[in-house]
Amino acid sequence: MKKTKLGEFEELVLLAVAALQQEAYGVEIKRELESRLKEKLSVGSIQSALKRMEEKGFLTSEFGEATQKRGGKRKRIYATTSYAHKVLKEMKDIRAGLWEAMPVLAHELKLI
Amino acid sequence: MGSHAGAGTRTEVDMNEPKDIVPPRLPLRLLRFFIKEEYLEEIEGDMEEVFYDNLQQYSPSKTKRMYWAEMFKLLRLSLLRNTTFLQKINHYPMFKNYFKVSIRGLMKNPLTSSINLVGLSIAIGFSIFVYAFANWTYSTDQFHEHKNNVYLATFFANRDGKEQQFGGSPRPLGEMLRNDFTQIKKVCRVEDHHGIVKQEDQVFHERIRFTDPEFLDMFTFPLKWGLSSTLKDPNSIILSEDMALKYFGDENPIGQVMLLKFDNNVSKEFKVSGVAAAFPKSITINFNFLINYENLLSAETNYDLHDWSALVNATFIQVENPLDILAIQQRMDKYRSIQNKAVEEEWAISSFGFEPLATLHEQSEYIRDDISRSSKSNYSSVRYMMVIGTFMLALACFNFINIAIVSAARRLKEIGVRKSIGANRLAVIIQFLSENVVMTFFALLFGLVLAYTFFIPGFEFLWDFNMDFSFADKNLWIYLPIIVLFTAIASGAYPAFYISKFQAVGILKGSVRFGQKNMLTKMFLALQLILACVFITGAVMFTQNSRYMAERGWGYNQFQTMYATVPNAAAFEQLQTKMAEQPDVVGISGAVHHLGKNQVTRVLHFPDRDYEANQLRVDARYFETMGLTLKEGRGFKDFEGSDKQAVVVNEFFIKNAGWTNPIGQQFTMDTLQYEVVGVLADFHSYSFAREIQPTFFTVANKEDYRFLSLKVSSGTEQKVYSAMQAHWATLFPEVPFEGGYQEDVWGNYYGEIAIHGVVWRVIAILAITLASLGLYGLVKLNVTGRLKEFSIRKVLGAELKHIAVIIYRQYTVLFILALAVGAPISYTLIKLIFTTSYEYHMPVDFTGTTIAVTILIVVLLLTISTQIRKVLRANAVEGLKTE
């Protein structure tokens, strides 16, 4: 796990990229997460997470089309790598394992 | 990773949508500045898209604000440009090298580094001391929380042809101000009164401070024990910590009873209700015993609170807002007319004024009878010390510069190497300056030690006070780095620029030669000599002056005389009878006032003008007892009721009045006519620091005698004095004895003059040390540099005198010039200091300057001789072998 260290927010961004597929560029990821998390996010937080994960090898990217709304600047479309999928899966398994362990704990806690 | 594709085909921007609202330009520009270039297009686009999204929801201005916020949130390490200027700052290894080289340099030349270090340490230590002293002086009475809102009521009046400010105020003023102005929140009157405190078997004379309960609210004097509100109770007394210690020791004295005797008949018991915490060291307004103002009514017979013609020592007011004082000031006219109706015309005042507590101490020099004691001499000492401190630093810096320039020859190779492996001139300059900072930092450490263990305690010991210096002072830690940086740059800037200027090629080829003849070096040496000359002259003259002052006559006999204060005429009679029995007593006389102890200021009316003079009321034998010499006319006649309207004046009085024939001249005082019957030679009632005043004597009524003065035969002073004390103790066990030898009435005056001498001698020794260190270093480096030349000369048969002449010749002209400039400067400067700081001093002559010049010449000869001796003893072969 140590090498693949993935922050909580990074993980969310990574999942959003995986979900959005061809639409996965900065603002769209921001919109997606904002609607799901129900809170405002800044461009900076999304962008820095994307750049960090690209550097760690979770993401690849290439320029997409430019729109008028963007003042003629091109989008950068992100895609997840297979490595990212592996790590996400690992994370999910770890979580699932912990969730399974929980009811016992909760039950015991209730006794007190 | 990220694809760095160049500009792709851009889709045509559709212009049909109105685009008059665009993202603000400034954040966009900032963004372009700090975001990594390869991310720029994407992020800029994202930002713009978000901007137009927001525009649909929010107002344009809000959208712009949000854009700004988004821009700041982009400041993240992973998005930032790897700015090259940031990399450039990282000079850590270089500075590490500089530090190493400086330490090695210091170790390699122990002589020059210790000269520099000692000089700088002395100068910095002295500067720290000056700081501590200035801090002590300027913080006087500055600890009061309400210092900007508390004001002292003062008045202006024309006295003796001069408009002067007075610190007292009419008695009813305080109460009237309190009632008439809503802006005035608090008022307190302060009156001091003498009292005798009896505690068990001991009796002491003490000053009691009467004041309103607000005193402790307006001034910040926290109590160690008890409550400040108890001052409202007229039976309570609040003590200072010192007094609590004196009367009750370490124990909490709350609830203890003290008996205060205000007068022969009036005494009252007080209950101790509070003890103040220790006062700050730098203080002029404080108290020993604090009791309610109302007690004045019982302490003084017929004390009238509503008497406009009588003054109270001080009235303080506190306002909410310092600006209110202007409004109050404008309405003070009303009180002026009340005041002027109540007093005689000669005491009329011209206006009232208010002096803020924050600046009261600084101003008190110009306010007469002010409650906050003036320390004019402290403020001027601070200024002198600052000048001297700056000179010391200058001396040390000159040494440093000189030695640095002369010894740079040794470091030329190093500079050449540095330059040829890529250091530019700036780098070399920075290297030299950082070496200096290291050096000054060490000097600072030594300087701190020197200040803390020598300068400050020494000065405190001389003047017997405590300047409360502590390293916890915040400003000190601002001051010290400033001193270090200033010194480092002042001393290092020139050598650094000078040395760094040479071309590497020239240096390495060996064609650059310098250090032998540098005008600047010589100029600095000359300046040092001039400064040293001034300091030595000062030291000699101040020492001479203290001797001169000790021998200067007072205008009367201060040696065989003594005095005692008596509470009333009956006591005078009793003591006089006892003392008259003593065989050693030559003369006894009684008086209301006494030379050096007290006198009153009166306004005299001449036909053409009014004139202020001091009055002493004495008996007929007083002149003879005290040894005052009669110049003209006669003294008072010795019988009951004689000479009621006769006065004897001093010569200064005659001079001021402009009389050629004084005997028989007349003037009016309190509607009575007085006639001059005699003239006394001038005398010093108070110390030489105070100018002789126009003074006159009148005959005192027997009932008013408060002083008994004695003249005794030579050598019996101590015997008679202790006999007087013994008689007193048996006659009046309830009243403490108060009296003394006449020669002691000036207090520590002679001690103070002697201290001036000590301080100047210390400064002069420091200056000589600095100058000779510099000279020594310079001569030594010079001679070492020319060792080859001298060796050749010796081989060719040069003798002692030839070499001596060659070495001396370099410095003779410089020395003659420096002394020719320095001697007159020191003479005029010290004369100026004398005339401004002493009213009377010895005639300033050339001895001081002559001694200074002689000392400097001797120092020069000695310094150079040591080097000549070295050259002579050195083996010429060794000198030629080097390199």
Chai-1 contact restraints between the chains, C-beta under 6 A:
chainA,res_idxA,chainB,res_idxB,connection_type,confidence,min_distance_angstrom,max_distance_angstrom,comment,restraint_id
A,G26,B,D46,contact,1.0,0.0,6.0,A-B,restraint_1
A,V27,B,D46,contact,1.0,0.0,6.0,A-B,restraint_2
A,V27,B,E49,contact,1.0,0.0,6.0,A-B,restraint_3
A,V27,B,V50,contact,1.0,0.0,6.0,A-B,restraint_4
A,S42,B,E70,contact,1.0,0.0,6.0,A-B,restraint_5
A,S42,B,K73,contact,1.0,0.0,6.0,A-B,restraint_6
A,V43,B,D46,contact,1.0,0.0,6.0,A-B,restraint_7
A,V43,B,M47,contact,1.0,0.0,6.0,A-B,restraint_8
A,V43,B,V50,contact,1.0,0.0,6.0,A-B,restraint_9
A,V43,B,E70,contact,1.0,0.0,6.0,A-B,restraint_10
A,G44,B,K73,contact,1.0,0.0,6.0,A-B,restraint_11
A,G44,B,L74,contact,1.0,0.0,6.0,A-B,restraint_12
A,G44,B,R76,contact,1.0,0.0,6.0,A-B,restraint_13
A,Q47,B,I43,contact,1.0,0.0,6.0,A-B,restraint_14
A,Q47,B,L79,contact,1.0,0.0,6.0,A-B,restraint_15
A,S48,B,R76,contact,1.0,0.0,6.0,A-B,restraint_16
A,S48,B,S78,contact,1.0,0.0,6.0,A-B,restraint_17
A,S48,B,L79,contact,1.0,0.0,6.0,A-B,restraint_18
A,K51,B,S78,contact,1.0,0.0,6.0,A-B,restraint_19
A,R52,B,S78,contact,1.0,0.0,6.0,A-B,restraint_20
A,E54,B,M1,contact,1.0,0.0,6.0,A-B,restraint_21
A,E54,B,G2,contact,1.0,0.0,6.0,A-B,restraint_22
A,S61,B,G2,contact,1.0,0.0,6.0,A-B,restraint_23
A,E62,B,S3,contact,1.0,0.0,6.0,A-B,restraint_24
A,F63,B,A5,contact,1.0,0.0,6.0,A-B,restraint_25
A,F63,B,G8,contact,1.0,0.0,6.0,A-B,restraint_26
A,A66,B,R10,contact,1.0,0.0,6.0,A-B,restraint_27
A,A66,B,T11,contact,1.0,0.0,6.0,A-B,restraint_28
A,Q68,B,V13,contact,1.0,0.0,6.0,A-B,restraint_29
A,Q68,B,D14,contact,1.0,0.0,6.0,A-B,restraint_30
A,K69,B,E49,contact,1.0,0.0,6.0,A-B,restraint_31
A,K69,B,Y52,contact,1.0,0.0,6.0,A-B,restraint_32
A,R70,B,G45,contact,1.0,0.0,6.0,A-B,restraint_33
A,R70,B,E48,contact,1.0,0.0,6.0,A-B,restraint_34
A,R70,B,E49,contact,1.0,0.0,6.0,A-B,restraint_35
A,G71,B,E48,contact,1.0,0.0,6.0,A-B,restraint_36
A,G72,B,R10,contact,1.0,0.0,6.0,A-B,restraint_37
A,G72,B,V13,contact,1.0,0.0,6.0,A-B,restraint_38
A,K73,B,E41,contact,1.0,0.0,6.0,A-B,restraint_39
A,K73,B,E44,contact,1.0,0.0,6.0,A-B,restraint_40
A,K73,B,G45,contact,1.0,0.0,6.0,A-B,restraint_41
A,R76,B,E42,contact,1.0,0.0,6.0,A-B,restraint_42
